Amino acid sequence: MKRILLRTIVGLLAAVIVAYLVDWVVWKVRMAHGTGMGQVQVVHVLAEQMKGNKEAYYLNDVEMMDCSRSLFPRGGSAACWWVNWHRQVIDH
């Protein structure tokens, strides 16, 4: 049982490392062609605490956020698929 668990963990770790390296190579090729980075529109919402343990939300800012077109974050930016899923940022 321990051997199966160990092999499974090593296999998953190897798969993640291979995916990371392949993603890096693909991103580098895209960067060479000028398509490695993108932009996503992000909405910032300001949340203010009110009486009665309630919150009020106000539209704060809309901006274009740089992102990398890759599976993992690259070039100091989050991955575009992640930013697309989290387009609304709540500031307290």
Contacts in CASP RR format, 6 or more apart in sequence:
PFRMAT RR
TARGET T0000
AUTHOR 0000-0000-0000
METHOD contacts of the structure
MODEL  1
MKRILLRTIVGLLAAVIVAYLVDWVVWKVRMAHGTGMGQVQVVHVLAEQM
KGNKEAYYLNDVEMMDCSRSLFPRGGSAACWWVNWHRQVIDH
19 71 0 8 1.000
20 72 0 8 1.000
23 70 0 8 1.000
23 71 0 8 1.000
23 72 0 8 1.000
23 74 0 8 1.000
24 70 0 8 1.000
24 72 0 8 1.000
24 74 0 8 1.000
26 70 0 8 1.000
27 36 0 8 1.000
27 68 0 8 1.000
27 69 0 8 1.000
27 70 0 8 1.000
27 74 0 8 1.000
30 36 0 8 1.000
30 69 0 8 1.000
30 70 0 8 1.000
31 37 0 8 1.000
35 69 0 8 1.000
36 68 0 8 1.000
36 69 0 8 1.000
36 70 0 8 1.000
36 74 0 8 1.000
37 66 0 8 1.000
37 67 0 8 1.000
37 68 0 8 1.000
37 69 0 8 1.000
37 75 0 8 1.000
37 77 0 8 1.000
38 66 0 8 1.000
38 67 0 8 1.000
38 68 0 8 1.000
38 69 0 8 1.000
38 80 0 8 1.000
39 64 0 8 1.000
39 65 0 8 1.000
39 66 0 8 1.000
39 67 0 8 1.000
40 64 0 8 1.000
40 65 0 8 1.000
40 67 0 8 1.000
40 80 0 8 1.000
40 83 0 8 1.000
40 84 0 8 1.000
40 87 0 8 1.000
41 62 0 8 1.000
41 63 0 8 1.000
41 64 0 8 1.000
41 65 0 8 1.000
41 87 0 8 1.000
42 62 0 8 1.000
42 63 0 8 1.000
42 64 0 8 1.000
42 65 0 8 1.000
42 83 0 8 1.000
42 87 0 8 1.000
42 88 0 8 1.000
42 89 0 8 1.000
43 59 0 8 1.000
43 61 0 8 1.000
43 62 0 8 1.000
43 87 0 8 1.000
43 88 0 8 1.000
43 89 0 8 1.000
44 59 0 8 1.000
44 60 0 8 1.000
44 61 0 8 1.000
44 62 0 8 1.000
44 63 0 8 1.000
44 89 0 8 1.000
44 91 0 8 1.000
45 57 0 8 1.000
45 58 0 8 1.000
45 59 0 8 1.000
45 60 0 8 1.000
45 88 0 8 1.000
45 89 0 8 1.000
45 90 0 8 1.000
45 91 0 8 1.000
46 57 0 8 1.000
46 58 0 8 1.000
46 59 0 8 1.000
46 60 0 8 1.000
46 90 0 8 1.000
46 91 0 8 1.000
46 92 0 8 1.000
47 55 0 8 1.000
47 56 0 8 1.000
47 57 0 8 1.000
47 90 0 8 1.000
47 91 0 8 1.000
47 92 0 8 1.000
48 55 0 8 1.000
48 56 0 8 1.000
48 57 0 8 1.000
48 58 0 8 1.000
49 55 0 8 1.000
50 56 0 8 1.000
57 90 0 8 1.000
60 91 0 8 1.000
65 77 0 8 1.000
65 78 0 8 1.000
65 83 0 8 1.000
66 77 0 8 1.000
67 77 0 8 1.000
67 78 0 8 1.000
67 79 0 8 1.000
67 80 0 8 1.000
67 82 0 8 1.000
67 83 0 8 1.000
68 74 0 8 1.000
68 75 0 8 1.000
68 76 0 8 1.000
68 77 0 8 1.000
68 78 0 8 1.000
68 79 0 8 1.000
68 80 0 8 1.000
69 79 0 8 1.000
69 80 0 8 1.000
70 79 0 8 1.000
70 80 0 8 1.000
71 79 0 8 1.000
71 81 0 8 1.000
72 79 0 8 1.000
73 79 0 8 1.000
73 82 0 8 1.000
END
